[in-house]
Amino acid sequence: MERIAEVMEKFKQMDAALKGTLEAFIAPFAAVLPDARYRKTLHQFVPAMLAAGSPQPARAAAYAPEPPANPWALAKRFFSLLHTSSFSHQDWLQVLYQDARQVVDEAGVAKVLVAVDPVNFEKPYARKLEGISKVYKATPPGSLPQQAPRITWGYPAIFGLILNTPHPAVAYLRLFSYTTPDFLSQPMEWMQAFHALRQCFPERELCVVADAEADDQKLWREANACDLEFIFRATKTRNILVHNPHRHGWEEEELQSLARIMAGRCHFDVAFQHAGRSIPAHVTLDWFCFRLPDQQERYWCVVAETHINQDDLSEEEWRPPRSLVLVTNRPVEDNEAAKQVYTDWVQRGRIEHFYRFLQEDGVKVETIQVRTLERFRRMLILVVICALFVLRLAAVWPEEMIRWLRRVASSTGDTSLDRQGPYLLLRALKRVLDAISLLHWMTIDPPPLEVLPGPT
């Protein structure tokens, strides 16, 4: 066993390495700020949020790794960074999108696969916040008491998360309100996301995957207009014209009814990874070409039936959708093309994990406490910065150090019970940064030992 002095020297070296890695990640976001004081404040704010496990400025100021003599003075700097009119959250968004382009360039992917998905952030006790709206909330799994899906107060948002890179990147982010003048409709928000993605990657092939919220013919046409491939889950009942190669013509059918009777031309086995478990399944696929009445654009429908091999899964446990009806503008001519459509769409589940990491057991985005929409947008970006740093740390630091951090966070770390998720890394960073903060604080204000009672 090493002595305390030797351990503290090693801890100091790790502190310097962690600080350097974190500052390098924050630097592009700090570079767009107009004042050196704000840049310094940002370099203090993000590690303070990670150490505190909270996005609340007053709480974070007490956990800053290099605190000033008065934590309240630092808290006021944090509030000033959120309140100042000298820059906009759009400046940080442009840095976030540039980071996404860099991640794609480094990965060298031929086609960028992006999950576009809405999410609602709950503020159940808010009534007078700017732009506060009534939203539908389905609480994801977490440590908080489970509640039934409900209508509550909060803010809606849309994210675009890149799926086929080694670590996640946010290619689109917009927090909006149903009550402000800049909101027209939810389809318009989706269309704005499509245009922003095309502007972010003007020269690359893009494929957008989405759940049933994108089952809207207007969105199909807009994706075509933006030169985007799309794979959307279809749940609505609609009349279509199906191409019959035997009769060399188009026949009228109902989409969902036709999907239910497809025989299945392609069969393969797949394994889903969830909560540290591998869940084997058997998938049956079929497909057909169709177009909408009075329109000439051709679309393809891929129908998938997923059968779980493990019969011992309870009803409460996660399982992929049993039946999927996927609509795409990507030509599907054979088994491999249909299988690729299915494979691309099921990767959409990564954005669900990202949302859960932003909420509840993760970086706790729903505990943000600010009054205006612009401040909430800035805080949301800061929370996303924290989340991305944790999710990418395993790719930046040596594997042995990552295993040590996971052991710091839990007794299950680096064991067979370790699910290898990001939550242990987040807890480890909180514990390490909190220790750094405490040591720095005691150099400024040592504990008053003279007032302690002597030994009896």
C-alpha positions in Angstrom: 0.0 0.0 0.0 1.4 3.4 -1.0 1.7 6.3 1.4 -0.7 9.2 1.3 2.0 11.6 0.0 2.8 9.3 -2.9 -0.9 8.9 -3.8 -1.5 12.6 -3.7 1.4 13.2 -6.1 -0.2 10.7 -8.6 -3.6 12.3 -8.0 -2.1 15.7 -8.9 -0.8 14.3 -12.2 -4.2 12.8 -13.0 -5.8 16.1 -12.1 -3.5 17.9 -14.6 -4.3 15.3 -17.3 -8.1 15.5 -16.7 -8.0 19.3 -16.6 -6.1 19.4 -19.9 -8.5 17.0 -21.6 -11.5 18.9 -20.4 -10.1 22.3 -21.3 -9.3 21.1 -24.9 -12.9 19.9 -25.3 -14.3 23.2 -24.0 -11.9 25.5 -25.9 -13.9 25.7 -29.2 -17.0 26.8 -27.3 -15.0 29.3 -25.2 -13.3 30.7 -28.4 -16.6 32.2 -29.7 -17.2 34.2 -26.5 -16.6 37.9 -26.9 -14.8 38.5 -23.6 -11.8 36.9 -21.8 -13.8 36.9 -18.5 -16.6 34.8 -20.1 -14.1 32.4 -21.6 -12.5 31.8 -18.2 -16.0 31.4 -16.7 -16.9 28.8 -19.2 -13.7 26.8 -18.4 -14.8 26.9 -14.8 -18.5 26.2 -15.3 -18.5 22.9 -17.2 -16.2 21.0 -14.8 -18.1 22.5 -11.9 -21.4 21.1 -13.3 -19.8 17.7 -13.7 -18.4 17.8 -10.1 -21.7 19.0 -8.6 -23.8 16.6 -10.8 -26.1 19.5 -11.3 -26.6 22.3 -14.0 -27.7 24.8 -11.3 -25.1 27.6 -11.2 -25.4 28.3 -7.5 -24.8 24.7 -6.7 -22.1 24.2 -9.3 -20.1 27.2 -8.0 -19.5 25.4 -4.7 -17.8 22.5 -6.6 -15.6 24.4 -9.0 -12.2 22.7 -9.2 -10.3 26.0 -8.7 -12.8 28.1 -6.7 -12.2 31.8 -5.8 -12.3 32.9 -2.2 -16.0 33.4 -2.4 -18.1 30.8 -4.2 -21.0 33.2 -4.5 -18.8 35.5 -6.6 -18.2 32.6 -9.0 -21.9 31.8 -9.1 -22.6 35.4 -10.2 -20.1 34.9 -13.0 -22.0 31.8 -14.1 -25.2 33.7 -14.1 -23.6 36.6 -16.0 -22.5 34.1 -18.7 -26.1 33.0 -19.0 -27.6 36.4 -19.0 -25.3 38.5 -21.1 -26.6 39.8 -24.5 -23.1 39.9 -26.0 -23.5 36.5 -27.6 -26.3 34.0 -28.5 -26.8 30.3 -28.0 -26.6 30.1 -31.8 -22.9 30.8 -31.5 -22.5 27.6 -29.4 -24.7 25.7 -31.8 -22.4 26.5 -34.7 -19.5 25.1 -32.7 -21.5 22.0 -31.9 -22.2 21.4 -35.6 -18.6 22.0 -36.4 -17.7 19.3 -33.9 -20.2 16.9 -35.6 -18.5 17.6 -39.0 -15.1 16.9 -37.4 -16.3 13.6 -35.9 -17.7 12.5 -39.3 -14.5 13.5 -41.1 -12.3 11.6 -38.6 -14.6 8.5 -38.9 -14.5 8.6 -42.7 -18.0 7.4 -43.2 -19.4 7.4 -46.7 -23.0 8.1 -45.6 -24.0 9.9 -42.5 -26.8 8.2 -40.5 -28.7 10.7 -38.4 -31.5 10.0 -35.9 -33.9 12.9 -35.8 -36.2 12.7 -32.8 -38.3 15.0 -30.6 -38.0 15.0 -26.8 -39.9 16.9 -24.1 -38.1 18.3 -21.0 -40.4 18.4 -18.0 -40.7 21.4 -15.7 -43.8 20.3 -13.7 -43.9 23.2 -11.2 -43.2 26.0 -13.7 -46.0 28.4 -14.6 -44.3 31.8 -15.4 -41.2 30.8 -17.3 -40.9 32.3 -20.7 -42.3 30.0 -23.4 -43.4 27.3 -20.9 -45.6 24.9 -22.8 -47.8 21.9 -22.1 -46.0 18.8 -23.3 -46.6 15.0 -23.3 -44.1 13.2 -21.0 -43.4 9.5 -20.8 -40.9 9.1 -18.0 -38.0 6.8 -19.0 -36.5 4.3 -16.7 -34.4 5.7 -13.9 -34.0 6.1 -10.2 -36.9 8.5 -9.9 -40.4 7.2 -8.9 -42.1 5.9 -12.0 -45.1 7.9 -13.3 -47.6 7.1 -16.0 -47.4 9.1 -19.3 -49.0 12.5 -18.7 -49.5 16.0 -20.0 -47.3 18.4 -18.0 -45.4 21.7 -18.2 -42.1 21.8 -20.0 -40.2 22.5 -23.2 -40.2 20.5 -26.5 -36.9 20.0 -28.4 -35.6 18.2 -31.5 -32.2 16.6 -31.7 -30.3 15.2 -34.6 -27.8 12.6 -33.3 -25.2 11.0 -35.6 -25.4 7.2 -35.2 -22.6 5.6 -37.4 -19.5 7.2 -35.8 -17.4 5.7 -33.0 -18.8 8.2 -30.5 -21.9 10.3 -30.7 -22.1 13.8 -32.1 -25.0 16.3 -32.2 -25.7 17.6 -35.7 -28.9 19.4 -34.9 -30.4 20.8 -31.7 -33.4 23.1 -31.2 -35.3 23.8 -28.0 -38.6 25.6 -28.8 -41.9 26.7 -27.4 -45.4 26.3 -28.5 -46.3 29.8 -27.2 -43.6 32.0 -28.8 -44.1 33.7 -32.2 -41.4 31.8 -33.9 -43.3 28.5 -33.6 -45.5 27.7 -36.5 -46.1 23.9 -36.3 -44.3 20.7 -35.4 -44.0 19.7 -39.1 -42.3 23.0 -39.7 -39.8 22.2 -36.9 -39.0 18.9 -38.6 -38.6 20.7 -42.0 -36.2 23.2 -40.4 -34.2 20.2 -39.0 -33.9 18.7 -42.5 -32.7 22.0 -44.0 -30.2 22.5 -41.1 -28.8 19.0 -41.6 -28.3 19.6 -45.3 -26.5 22.8 -44.5 -24.3 21.1 -41.9 -23.2 18.4 -44.4 -23.7 20.0 -47.9 -21.4 17.6 -49.7 -22.2 14.3 -48.0 -24.8 11.6 -48.4 -27.3 11.9 -45.5 -29.8 9.3 -44.3 -32.3 10.4 -41.7 -34.1 7.8 -39.5 -37.0 8.6 -37.3 -39.9 7.0 -35.4 -43.6 7.5 -36.0 -43.5 11.2 -35.4 -42.2 11.6 -38.9 -45.0 9.6 -40.5 -46.2 12.6 -42.5 -46.4 12.9 -46.2 -45.3 16.6 -46.0 -42.1 15.4 -44.3 -41.5 12.8 -47.0 -41.6 15.4 -49.7 -39.5 17.9 -47.8 -36.8 15.2 -47.2 -36.8 14.6 -51.0 -36.5 18.3 -51.6 -33.4 18.5 -49.3 -31.8 15.5 -51.1 -32.0 13.4 -47.9 -32.6 9.7 -47.7 -35.0 8.8 -45.0 -36.3 5.8 -43.2 -39.4 6.5 -41.1 -41.6 4.2 -39.2 -45.2 4.3 -40.6 -48.2 3.8 -38.3 -50.9 5.8 -40.0 -53.7 4.4 -42.1 -53.3 5.7 -45.7 -54.3 4.7 -49.2 -51.4 4.0 -51.6 -50.8 2.7 -55.1 -48.7 -0.5 -55.2 -46.8 -1.5 -58.3 -47.8 -4.9 -59.6 -45.0 -6.2 -61.9 -47.2 -9.1 -63.2 -50.0 -6.7 -64.4 -47.5 -3.9 -65.2 -49.6 -1.3 -63.4 -50.5 0.3 -60.1 -53.2 -1.1 -57.8 -54.9 0.7 -54.9 -54.2 -0.7 -51.4 -54.2 0.3 -47.8 -50.6 0.5 -46.4 -51.1 -1.1 -43.0 -53.5 -3.8 -44.2 -51.0 -4.8 -47.0 -48.1 -4.8 -44.5 -50.0 -7.3 -42.3 -50.3 -9.9 -45.0 -46.8 -9.8 -46.4 -45.3 -13.3 -46.5 -41.7 -12.5 -45.8 -39.0 -13.2 -48.4 -35.9 -12.6 -46.2 -34.9 -14.3 -42.9 -31.9 -13.6 -40.7 -30.8 -13.7 -37.0 -29.8 -10.6 -35.1 -28.7 -9.8 -31.5 -29.8 -6.6 -29.7 -27.6 -5.1 -27.0 -29.6 -3.7 -24.1 -28.6 -3.0 -20.5 -25.5 -5.1 -20.8 -27.3 -8.1 -22.2 -27.3 -9.6 -25.7 -30.9 -10.4 -26.8 -31.0 -12.8 -29.8 -33.9 -12.5 -32.2 -35.1 -13.8 -35.6 -36.2 -11.2 -38.2 -38.5 -11.8 -41.2 -38.5 -9.1 -43.9 -40.5 -8.3 -47.0 -40.8 -5.1 -49.1 -42.7 -3.5 -52.0 -42.7 -0.3 -54.0 -45.5 2.2 -53.8 -46.5 5.8 -54.5 -49.1 8.1 -53.1 -52.3 8.9 -55.1 -51.9 11.8 -57.5 -48.1 11.8 -57.0 -45.3 10.4 -59.0 -42.6 10.0 -56.4 -41.8 6.4 -55.6 -41.3 5.1 -52.1 -40.5 1.7 -50.7 -41.9 -0.1 -47.7 -40.0 -2.6 -45.7 -42.1 -4.8 -43.4 -40.3 -6.5 -40.5 -41.4 -9.1 -37.9 -39.0 -9.5 -35.0 -39.3 -12.7 -32.9 -37.4 -12.8 -29.6 -35.6 -16.2 -29.1 -35.6 -15.8 -25.3 -39.0 -16.8 -24.0 -38.0 -16.1 -20.4 -38.2 -12.3 -21.0 -40.9 -10.8 -18.8 -43.5 -8.4 -20.2 -41.8 -5.5 -18.3 -38.4 -6.1 -19.9 -37.2 -4.2 -23.0 -37.8 -5.8 -26.3 -37.7 -4.4 -29.9 -40.9 -3.6 -31.7 -42.6 -6.8 -32.8 -43.9 -5.4 -36.1 -42.3 -2.6 -38.1 -43.5 -0.8 -41.2 -40.7 1.3 -42.5 -41.1 3.8 -45.3 -38.0 4.9 -47.3 -37.1 6.7 -50.5 -34.0 4.4 -50.8 -34.6 1.9 -53.6 -35.1 -1.6 -52.2 -34.6 -4.2 -54.9 -33.3 -7.3 -53.0 -32.7 -9.0 -49.7 -29.6 -7.1 -48.8 -31.1 -3.7 -49.5 -34.1 -4.5 -47.3 -31.9 -5.8 -44.6 -29.8 -2.6 -44.7 -32.9 -0.5 -44.3 -33.9 -2.5 -41.2 -30.4 -2.4 -39.8 -30.1 1.4 -40.3 -33.4 2.1 -38.6 -32.8 0.0 -35.5 -29.7 2.0 -34.8 -32.2 4.8 -33.9 -32.3 3.4 -30.4 -29.0 5.1 -29.6 -30.8 8.4 -29.4 -33.1 7.0 -26.8 -30.1 6.1 -24.6 -28.7 9.6 -25.2 -31.9 11.2 -24.0 -31.9 9.0 -20.9 -28.3 10.1 -20.2 -29.4 13.7 -20.4 -32.1 13.2 -17.9 -32.7 11.6 -14.5 -29.7 9.4 -13.7 -27.4 11.3 -16.1 -26.5 14.9 -16.3 -30.0 16.0 -15.1 -31.1 18.4 -17.7 -34.5 18.7 -16.2 -33.1 20.3 -13.1 -32.2 23.5 -15.0 -33.5 26.5 -13.1 -33.5 29.7 -15.3 -36.4 32.0 -16.3 -36.0 32.9 -20.0 -35.9 30.8 -23.1 -32.5 32.0 -24.2 -30.9 31.1 -20.9 -32.6 27.7 -21.0 -31.1 27.1 -24.5 -27.7 28.1 -23.3 -27.9 25.8 -20.3 -29.1 22.9 -22.5 -26.1 23.3 -24.7 -23.8 23.3 -21.6 -25.5 20.1 -20.4 -25.0 18.5 -23.9 -21.3 19.5 -23.7 -21.0 17.7 -20.4 -22.8 14.6 -21.7 -20.6 14.5 -24.9 -17.4 14.8 -22.9 -18.4 11.8 -20.7 -19.5 9.7 -23.7 -16.2 10.4 -25.5 -13.8 10.1 -22.6 -13.3 6.3 -23.1 -12.0 7.0 -26.6 -9.6 9.7 -25.4 -8.1 8.2 -22.3 -6.1 4.9 -22.0 -8.3 1.9 -21.4 -6.5 1.1 -18.1 -7.3 4.5 -16.7 -11.0 4.1 -17.8 -11.2 0.8 -15.9 -9.7 2.5 -12.8 -12.3 5.3 -13.0 -15.1 2.7 -13.3 -13.8 1.0 -10.2 -13.8 4.4 -8.4 -17.5 4.8 -9.2 -18.8 1.4 -8.2 -17.7 -2.0 -6.8 -19.1 -3.5 -10.0 -16.8 -1.4 -12.1 -14.5 -3.6 -14.3 -16.2 -6.8 -13.2 -18.5 -9.1 -15.0 -21.4 -7.2 -13.6 -20.2 -3.9 -15.2 -22.6 -3.0 -18.0 -20.0 -0.7 -19.6 -22.4 2.2 -19.8 -21.5 5.9 -19.4 -23.1 6.3 -15.9 -20.2 4.8 -14.0 -17.8 7.2 -15.8 -20.1 10.1 -15.0 -20.1 9.1 -11.3 -16.3 8.6 -11.3 -15.7 12.1 -12.8 -18.0 13.6 -10.2 -16.1 11.9 -7.4 -12.6 12.9 -8.8 -13.6 16.5 -9.6 -15.3 16.9 -6.3 -12.1 15.7 -4.5 -10.1 18.2 -6.6 -12.5 21.0 -5.6 -12.3 20.1 -2.0 -8.5 20.1 -1.9 -8.4 23.5 -3.7 -11.0 24.9 -1.3 -9.1 23.9 1.7 -6.0 25.7 0.4 -8.1 28.9 0.4 -10.1 28.3 3.6 -8.5 25.6 5.8 -10.7 23.9 8.4 -10.6 25.8 11.7 -9.1 23.0 13.8 -8.5 25.3 16.7 -12.2 25.4 17.5 -12.5 21.7 17.7 -12.9 20.2 21.2 -9.8 18.5 22.5 -9.6 14.8 23.3 -11.5 13.9 26.5 
